[in-house]
């Protein structure tokens, strides 16, 4: 019996299972990278917000903005 080839359906099911395992690993890696990108974006966004506030303060000190608005 061990010399008989596997059932064709079982061969395809094993291939599908292996493919799904690869996809799960790929998705896990994508989630990790996306989390890193989100953290980096949040950090950059905070820095830009602070630079914007500092620029506004400098403009006010140099009287470069109209204060009536």
C-alpha positions, -999 to +999 in steps of 0.1 A: +000+000+000+028+024+007+039+022-029+005+036-041+004+073-050-016+095-027-051+104-035-051+133-060-075+153-038-052+149-008-023+161-028-042+193-038-054+198-002-018+196+011-007+222-015-036+245-005-027+240+032+010+249+025-001+279+004-023+292+032+005+288+057+027+309+035+000+335+032-005+336+070+032+343+074+031+370+047+001+387+063+019+386+097+049+403+083+027+429+065+009+437+098+042+442+115+055+465+088+022+485+087+024+489+125+059+503+122+048+527+094+019+539+115+042+547+144+066+565+121+038+585+106+025+595+140+060+606+151+065+627+119+030+642+122+037+654+158+070+669+147+053+688+118+026+701+142+053+714+166+072+730+137+039+747+126+033+761+161+069+773+163+066+790+129+034+808+139+052+820+171+081+833+151+058+851+126+039+868+155+072+879+171+084+894+138+050+910+132+047+891+099+011+881+104-021+902+106-032+900+142-067+914+135-081+881+122 
